[in-house]
């Protein structure tokens, strides 16, 4: 059924759906919550219509689905990147805070990993230092013993130790 074939009541209903979609895309819904993704059901509820009534308007659904997908994709990007990008689709305050929380949690995890790597590197360096210190001590002992041993080619009557 094309837009021309609709009765005045159905045209008014389609107008309500269009207005509901505009409000949701602008982030200023009247009936439903502004948070979350947009769906046909959410548009239906915002327009104040009965369950799945939106599906009677095939042309509206065909026009709305690309807009909904673009909005939801942009919203997902915002949530994934922690609001590092600017988008045209408005995002509710709760979603902004969730995005910031996700970013902070990722940063916290990165810092913890960096800290743990630094601790492990410090332990390995301490082990190497202990080994090198012990090796230096052993070499000093060896040098001291060599100084105290008599040289077989020269006869020395007194040894210094």
Secondary structure, DSSP 8 states (H G I E B T S, - for coil): --GGG--HHHHHHHHHHHHHHHHHHHT--SSS-SSS---HHHHHHHTT--TTGGGG-HHHHHHHHHHHHHHHHHHHHHHHHTS-S--SS---HHHHHHHHHHHHHHHHHHHHHHHHHHHHHHHHHHHHHHHHHHHHHHHHHHHHHHHHS--SSS--SS---
